[in-house]
């Protein structure tokens, strides 16, 4: 069983600078609106990095390396896993409101623990969503976490990164020519993180041929326009379907081809991205 928890950190500590520089007021306002941190900390950050807002954003990884923050994530992850196990479900999405009510091992709610650590660390943090996933034989649960330039942090129970994916699949046969389940799950997860599919798709190759004949010249132009529109829509859909996508690690084949080569079938997947815009109508 594996599980993943997405904890969004909206702002991190900004180191002060010993050298005073003139701060660009427009950048100061932009950084203040983007991060939500105090006017003074924004000013210090821009002074330190000579008004380079990109460098300021890179420095916001500080909180993720904070041991107290990492412990909070570990506690939240364990609490979500326990909550999912008790539910008896194989897959459970937890939004912000649901996460607040979950009880950790010490009897406190995650909302109370979050408020406590905000005070201890001195930075604003937010529990946005979590997903609990477990699989039963013969399914296998693969995972991949991408750090996006920062060192990948592992604390024994969690992996910390800016992108993550879980993928459940089954491998019908084993062979020396096939990747191991661990490697297969990792490469599929890497593809999901990099290509951001929106749905699973099918293993069958799509048929782009048309069975209908044109019956009159007057309808020819309209049919041509409709056909082009349908083809464009079809291509857009295929680009977001996992099994129809070009495989990230070997672009000359599709994901379905990669799975066939390894005698595997994907059942489901979940992708996380720190700070992504969430669909208001779903838990995802």
DRENDO-1510 file (C-alpha; in Angstrom, 1 decimal, always signed):
<recs>
REC; n; res; u; v; w
REC; 1; UNK; +0.0; +0.0; +0.0 .
REC; 2; UNK; +1.2; +3.5; -0.8 .
REC; 3; UNK; -0.4; +6.8; -0.3 .
REC; 4; UNK; +0.3; +10.4; -1.1 .
REC; 5; UNK; -0.6; +13.7; +0.6 .
REC; 6; UNK; -0.4; +17.1; -1.0 .
REC; 7; UNK; +0.4; +19.9; +1.4 .
REC; 8; UNK; +0.7; +23.3; -0.2 .
REC; 9; UNK; +3.1; +25.8; +1.3 .
REC; 10; UNK; +2.0; +29.2; +0.2 .
REC; 11; UNK; +5.1; +31.0; +1.4 .
REC; 12; UNK; +8.5; +30.4; +3.0 .
REC; 13; UNK; +11.0; +32.1; +5.1 .
REC; 14; UNK; +12.9; +34.9; +3.4 .
REC; 15; UNK; +16.5; +35.5; +4.5 .
REC; 16; UNK; +17.4; +39.1; +5.3 .
REC; 17; UNK; +20.1; +40.9; +3.5 .
REC; 18; UNK; +22.9; +42.9; +5.0 .
REC; 19; UNK; +23.2; +45.0; +1.9 .
REC; 20; UNK; +20.4; +47.6; +1.3 .
REC; 21; UNK; +19.3; +48.1; -2.3 .
REC; 22; UNK; +16.6; +50.2; -3.9 .
REC; 23; UNK; +13.5; +48.1; -4.2 .
REC; 24; UNK; +11.4; +48.2; -7.4 .
REC; 25; UNK; +7.9; +49.2; -6.1 .
REC; 26; UNK; +6.1; +47.4; -9.0 .
REC; 27; UNK; +8.0; +44.1; -8.2 .
REC; 28; UNK; +7.3; +44.6; -4.5 .
REC; 29; UNK; +3.6; +44.9; -5.2 .
REC; 30; UNK; +3.7; +41.9; -7.6 .
REC; 31; UNK; +5.6; +39.7; -5.1 .
REC; 32; UNK; +3.3; +40.8; -2.2 .
REC; 33; UNK; +0.1; +39.8; -4.2 .
REC; 34; UNK; +1.7; +36.5; -5.5 .
REC; 35; UNK; +2.9; +35.2; -2.2 .
REC; 36; UNK; +0.7; +36.8; +0.5 .
REC; 37; UNK; +3.7; +37.4; +2.8 .
REC; 38; UNK; +4.3; +40.6; +4.7 .
REC; 39; UNK; +5.4; +43.8; +3.0 .
REC; 40; UNK; +8.6; +43.8; +5.1 .
REC; 41; UNK; +9.6; +40.3; +4.1 .
REC; 42; UNK; +8.9; +41.0; +0.4 .
REC; 43; UNK; +11.1; +44.1; +0.6 .
REC; 44; UNK; +13.9; +42.2; +2.3 .
REC; 45; UNK; +13.7; +39.4; -0.3 .
REC; 46; UNK; +13.9; +41.9; -3.2 .
REC; 47; UNK; +16.8; +43.7; -1.5 .
REC; 48; UNK; +18.7; +40.5; -1.1 .
REC; 49; UNK; +18.3; +39.3; -4.7 .
REC; 50; UNK; +18.6; +42.7; -6.4 .
REC; 51; UNK; +14.9; +42.9; -7.5 .
REC; 52; UNK; +15.2; +39.4; -9.1 .
REC; 53; UNK; +11.8; +37.9; -8.4 .
REC; 54; UNK; +12.7; +34.6; -9.9 .
REC; 55; UNK; +15.4; +34.1; -7.4 .
REC; 56; UNK; +13.0; +34.9; -4.6 .
REC; 57; UNK; +10.6; +32.2; -5.8 .
REC; 58; UNK; +13.4; +29.7; -5.8 .
REC; 59; UNK; +14.2; +30.5; -2.2 .
REC; 60; UNK; +10.6; +29.6; -1.2 .
REC; 61; UNK; +11.6; +25.9; -1.0 .
REC; 62; UNK; +13.0; +26.7; +2.4 .
REC; 63; UNK; +9.9; +25.5; +4.3 .
REC; 64; UNK; +9.9; +22.2; +2.5 .
REC; 65; UNK; +13.3; +21.5; +4.0 .
REC; 66; UNK; +12.2; +22.5; +7.5 .
REC; 67; UNK; +12.2; +19.4; +9.8 .
REC; 68; UNK; +9.0; +20.6; +11.6 .
REC; 69; UNK; +7.2; +20.9; +8.2 .
REC; 70; UNK; +8.4; +17.5; +7.2 .
REC; 71; UNK; +7.1; +16.0; +10.4 .
REC; 72; UNK; +3.8; +17.7; +9.9 .
REC; 73; UNK; +3.5; +16.2; +6.4 .
REC; 74; UNK; +4.4; +12.7; +7.8 .
REC; 75; UNK; +1.8; +13.0; +10.5 .
REC; 76; UNK; -0.8; +14.2; +8.0 .
REC; 77; UNK; +0.0; +11.4; +5.6 .
REC; 78; UNK; -0.2; +8.7; +8.3 .
REC; 79; UNK; -3.5; +10.1; +9.5 .
REC; 80; UNK; -4.9; +10.1; +6.0 .
REC; 81; UNK; -3.8; +6.5; +5.5 .
REC; 82; UNK; -5.4; +5.4; +8.7 .
REC; 83; UNK; -8.6; +7.2; +7.8 .
REC; 84; UNK; -8.6; +5.5; +4.4 .
REC; 85; UNK; -8.0; +2.1; +5.8 .
REC; 86; UNK; -10.9; +2.5; +8.2 .
REC; 87; UNK; -13.2; +3.5; +5.4 .
REC; 88; UNK; -12.8; +0.2; +3.6 .
REC; 89; UNK; -12.4; +2.0; +0.3 .
REC; 90; UNK; -9.6; +1.4; -2.2 .
REC; 91; UNK; -9.6; +5.0; -3.3 .
REC; 92; UNK; -10.6; +8.1; -1.4 .
REC; 93; UNK; -10.2; +11.8; -2.2 .
REC; 94; UNK; -10.0; +14.3; +0.7 .
REC; 95; UNK; -10.5; +18.0; +0.2 .
REC; 96; UNK; -9.6; +20.8; +2.5 .
REC; 97; UNK; -12.7; +20.6; +4.6 .
REC; 98; UNK; -12.4; +16.8; +5.1 .
REC; 99; UNK; -8.7; +17.1; +6.0 .
REC; 100; UNK; -9.3; +19.5; +8.7 .
REC; 101; UNK; -11.5; +17.0; +10.6 .
REC; 102; UNK; -9.1; +14.0; +10.4 .
REC; 103; UNK; -7.7; +12.9; +13.8 .
REC; 104; UNK; -4.0; +12.2; +14.2 .
REC; 105; UNK; -2.5; +9.7; +16.6 .
REC; 106; UNK; -2.2; +12.2; +19.4 .
REC; 107; UNK; -5.9; +13.0; +19.3 .
REC; 108; UNK; -5.6; +16.4; +17.7 .
REC; 109; UNK; -7.2; +17.3; +14.4 .
REC; 110; UNK; -5.0; +18.0; +11.4 .
REC; 111; UNK; -6.4; +21.5; +11.5 .
REC; 112; UNK; -5.2; +22.0; +15.0 .
REC; 113; UNK; -1.8; +20.6; +14.2 .
REC; 114; UNK; -1.5; +22.8; +11.1 .
REC; 115; UNK; -2.4; +25.9; +13.2 .
REC; 116; UNK; +0.3; +25.0; +15.8 .
REC; 117; UNK; +3.0; +24.5; +13.2 .
REC; 118; UNK; +2.1; +27.8; +11.4 .
REC; 119; UNK; +2.9; +29.5; +14.7 .
REC; 120; UNK; +6.1; +27.4; +15.3 .
REC; 121; UNK; +7.5; +27.8; +11.8 .
REC; 122; UNK; +6.2; +31.4; +11.3 .
REC; 123; UNK; +4.9; +30.8; +7.8 .
REC; 124; UNK; +1.5; +30.3; +6.3 .
REC; 125; UNK; +0.7; +26.8; +5.2 .
REC; 126; UNK; -2.4; +25.1; +3.8 .
REC; 127; UNK; -3.6; +21.5; +3.6 .
REC; 128; UNK; -5.3; +21.4; +0.2 .
REC; 129; UNK; -6.1; +17.8; -0.6 .
REC; 130; UNK; -5.0; +14.2; -0.2 .
REC; 131; UNK; -5.8; +10.9; -1.9 .
REC; 132; UNK; -5.7; +7.5; -0.3 .
REC; 133; UNK; -5.1; +4.6; -2.7 .
REC; 134; UNK; -4.6; +0.9; -2.0 .
REC; 135; UNK; -4.6; -2.1; -4.3 .
REC; 136; UNK; -5.2; -5.8; -3.9 .
REC; 137; UNK; -3.4; -8.6; -5.8 .
REC; 138; UNK; -2.8; -8.9; -8.7 .
REC; 139; UNK; -2.7; -5.1; -9.0 .
REC; 140; UNK; +0.5; -3.2; -8.3 .
REC; 141; UNK; +0.8; +0.4; -7.1 .
REC; 142; UNK; +3.7; +2.3; -8.6 .
REC; 143; UNK; +4.8; +5.8; -7.7 .
REC; 144; UNK; +7.1; +8.6; -8.8 .
REC; 145; UNK; +8.0; +11.9; -7.1 .
REC; 146; UNK; +9.8; +14.8; -8.9 .
REC; 147; UNK; +11.6; +17.5; -7.0 .
REC; 148; UNK; +11.7; +20.0; -9.9 .
REC; 149; UNK; +15.3; +21.1; -9.4 .
REC; 150; UNK; +15.6; +20.7; -5.6 .
REC; 151; UNK; +17.1; +17.7; -3.9 .
REC; 152; UNK; +14.5; +14.9; -3.4 .
REC; 153; UNK; +13.8; +14.6; +0.4 .
REC; 154; UNK; +12.9; +11.3; +2.0 .
REC; 155; UNK; +12.2; +10.9; +5.7 .
REC; 156; UNK; +11.5; +7.2; +5.8 .
REC; 157; UNK; +7.7; +7.6; +5.5 .
REC; 158; UNK; +7.3; +10.3; +2.8 .
REC; 159; UNK; +8.9; +11.6; -0.3 .
REC; 160; UNK; +8.8; +15.4; -0.8 .
REC; 161; UNK; +8.6; +17.0; -4.2 .
REC; 162; UNK; +6.7; +19.4; -6.4 .
REC; 163; UNK; +5.1; +16.7; -8.6 .
REC; 164; UNK; +4.0; +13.2; -7.8 .
REC; 165; UNK; +2.0; +10.3; -9.4 .
REC; 166; UNK; +0.5; +7.1; -8.3 .
REC; 167; UNK; -0.5; +4.4; -10.9 .
REC; 168; UNK; -2.2; +1.1; -10.4 .
REC; 169; UNK; -1.5; -1.6; -12.9 .
REC; 170; UNK; -1.2; -5.3; -13.4 .
REC; 171; UNK; +1.4; -7.3; -15.2 .
REC; 172; UNK; -0.1; -10.4; -16.8 .
REC; 173; UNK; +3.2; -12.3; -17.3 .
REC; 174; UNK; +6.8; -12.0; -16.1 .
REC; 175; UNK; +9.7; -12.3; -18.4 .
REC; 176; UNK; +13.4; -11.4; -18.6 .
REC; 177; UNK; +12.3; -9.1; -21.4 .
REC; 178; UNK; +9.9; -7.2; -19.2 .
REC; 179; UNK; +10.7; -4.4; -16.8 .
REC; 180; UNK; +10.2; -5.2; -13.1 .
REC; 181; UNK; +7.0; -4.0; -11.5 .
REC; 182; UNK; +8.9; -1.4; -9.5 .
REC; 183; UNK; +10.7; +0.0; -12.6 .
REC; 184; UNK; +7.5; -0.2; -14.7 .
REC; 185; UNK; +5.6; +1.7; -12.0 .
REC; 186; UNK; +8.3; +4.3; -11.7 .
REC; 187; UNK; +8.5; +4.9; -15.5 .
REC; 188; UNK; +4.7; +5.2; -15.8 .
REC; 189; UNK; +4.6; +7.6; -12.9 .
REC; 190; UNK; +7.4; +9.7; -14.6 .
REC; 191; UNK; +5.4; +9.8; -17.8 .
REC; 192; UNK; +2.2; +10.9; -15.9 .
REC; 193; UNK; +4.1; +13.7; -14.1 .
REC; 194; UNK; +5.7; +14.9; -17.3 .
REC; 195; UNK; +2.8; +14.6; -19.8 .
REC; 196; UNK; -0.1; +15.4; -17.4 .
REC; 197; UNK; -2.8; +13.1; -18.9 .
REC; 198; UNK; -6.4; +13.8; -17.9 .
REC; 199; UNK; -8.0; +10.4; -18.6 .
REC; 200; UNK; -7.0; +6.8; -19.1 .
REC; 201; UNK; -8.1; +6.1; -22.7 .
REC; 202; UNK; -8.2; +2.7; -24.3 .
REC; 203; UNK; -5.6; +0.1; -25.4 .
REC; 204; UNK; -7.2; -0.1; -28.9 .
REC; 205; UNK; -5.7; +2.0; -31.6 .
REC; 206; UNK; -8.2; +4.6; -32.8 .
REC; 207; UNK; -9.6; +4.3; -36.3 .
REC; 208; UNK; -9.5; +7.6; -38.2 .
REC; 209; UNK; -11.0; +6.3; -41.4 .
REC; 210; UNK; -14.6; +7.4; -42.3 .
REC; 211; UNK; -17.2; +4.9; -43.5 .
REC; 212; UNK; -19.5; +7.5; -44.9 .
REC; 213; UNK; -19.5; +8.6; -48.5 .
REC; 214; UNK; -20.2; +12.1; -49.8 .
REC; 215; UNK; -23.6; +12.1; -51.5 .
REC; 216; UNK; -23.7; +15.5; -53.1 .
REC; 217; UNK; -21.3; +18.3; -54.1 .
REC; 218; UNK; -23.4; +20.8; -52.2 .
REC; 219; UNK; -22.6; +19.1; -48.9 .
REC; 220; UNK; -19.0; +18.5; -49.7 .
REC; 221; UNK; -17.6; +21.7; -48.3 .
REC; 222; UNK; -19.6; +21.4; -45.1 .
REC; 223; UNK; -18.6; +17.8; -44.6 .
REC; 224; UNK; -15.0; +18.8; -45.1 .
REC; 225; UNK; -15.2; +21.5; -42.5 .
REC; 226; UNK; -17.0; +19.1; -40.0 .
REC; 227; UNK; -14.4; +16.4; -40.7 .
REC; 228; UNK; -11.5; +18.8; -40.0 .
REC; 229; UNK; -13.2; +20.0; -36.8 .
REC; 230; UNK; -13.8; +16.5; -35.6 .
REC; 231; UNK; -10.3; +15.4; -36.4 .
REC; 232; UNK; -8.8; +18.4; -34.5 .
REC; 233; UNK; -11.0; +17.6; -31.5 .
REC; 234; UNK; -10.0; +14.0; -31.7 .
REC; 235; UNK; -6.3; +14.8; -31.7 .
REC; 236; UNK; -6.8; +17.1; -28.7 .
REC; 237; UNK; -8.5; +14.4; -26.8 .
REC; 238; UNK; -5.9; +11.8; -27.6 .
REC; 239; UNK; -3.1; +14.2; -26.4 .
REC; 240; UNK; -4.7; +14.1; -22.9 .
REC; 241; UNK; -5.5; +10.4; -22.8 .
REC; 242; UNK; -2.7; +8.4; -21.1 .
REC; 243; UNK; -2.7; +5.3; -23.3 .
REC; 244; UNK; -2.8; +7.3; -26.5 .
REC; 245; UNK; +0.0; +9.7; -25.5 .
REC; 246; UNK; +3.6; +9.4; -26.9 .
REC; 247; UNK; +5.6; +7.7; -24.2 .
REC; 248; UNK; +7.8; +10.3; -22.5 .
REC; 249; UNK; +10.9; +8.1; -22.2 .
REC; 250; UNK; +10.6; +6.7; -25.8 .
REC; 251; UNK; +8.6; +9.2; -28.0 .
REC; 252; UNK; +8.5; +6.9; -31.0 .
REC; 253; UNK; +6.0; +4.6; -29.3 .
REC; 254; UNK; +2.7; +5.2; -27.5 .
REC; 255; UNK; +2.1; +4.4; -23.8 .
REC; 256; UNK; -0.2; +1.5; -24.9 .
REC; 257; UNK; +2.8; +0.1; -26.9 .
REC; 258; UNK; +5.0; +0.4; -23.9 .
REC; 259; UNK; +2.5; -1.5; -21.8 .
REC; 260; UNK; +2.1; -4.2; -24.4 .
REC; 261; UNK; +5.8; -4.7; -24.5 .
REC; 262; UNK; +5.8; -5.3; -20.8 .
REC; 263; UNK; +2.5; -7.3; -20.7 .
REC; 264; UNK; +0.9; -4.8; -18.5 .
REC; 265; UNK; -2.5; -2.9; -18.2 .
REC; 266; UNK; -3.0; +0.3; -16.3 .
REC; 267; UNK; -6.2; +0.5; -14.2 .
REC; 268; UNK; -6.0; +4.0; -12.7 .
REC; 269; UNK; -3.7; +6.9; -11.9 .
REC; 270; UNK; -3.5; +10.0; -9.8 .
REC; 271; UNK; -1.3; +13.1; -10.5 .
REC; 272; UNK; -0.3; +15.8; -8.0 .
REC; 273; UNK; +1.3; +19.2; -8.7 .
REC; 274; UNK; +2.1; +21.6; -5.9 .
REC; 275; UNK; +0.1; +24.8; -6.4 .
REC; 276; UNK; -2.0; +23.6; -9.3 .
REC; 277; UNK; -5.4; +25.1; -9.9 .
REC; 278; UNK; -8.1; +22.6; -8.7 .
REC; 279; UNK; -11.4; +21.9; -10.3 .
REC; 280; UNK; -14.1; +23.4; -8.2 .
REC; 281; UNK; -16.6; +20.8; -9.2 .
REC; 282; UNK; -14.5; +17.8; -8.2 .
REC; 283; UNK; -12.3; +16.6; -5.4 .
REC; 284; UNK; -9.3; +16.3; -7.8 .
</recs>
